[in-house]
Amino acid sequence: MANRTVIGILVTNRVANAQQVQKVLTEYGCSIKTRLGLHEVDEKTCSTSGLLLLELFGDEGACNDLEKNLRAVPGLQVQKMVFES
């Protein structure tokens, strides 16, 4: 993949969606170069929503399939950024 692709995933309910999201990410693990998870947490609360950032690697078809399968999970917002080389 000559371009650099980043997918942002807003998980609106981590408790309800975590298993489905993790299943998809595991299935396409070899297409994920970098994974960063962000959520609000402090002494009193732990947010039920979270943001994942994925830097993709490898075959464009597999990366497109990963995006498609993430979009099929209820409760997710998926955005894709492609940086041309």
Secondary structure as GFF3:
##gff-version 3
##sequence-region A 1 85
A	DSSP	beta_strand	4	11	.	.	.	ID=ss1
A	DSSP	alpha_helix	14	27	.	.	.	ID=ss2
A	DSSP	three_ten_helix	29	31	.	.	.	ID=ss3
A	DSSP	beta_strand	32	38	.	.	.	ID=ss4
A	DSSP	beta_strand	50	56	.	.	.	ID=ss5
A	DSSP	alpha_helix	60	71	.	.	.	ID=ss6
A	DSSP	beta_strand	76	83	.	.	.	ID=ss7
###
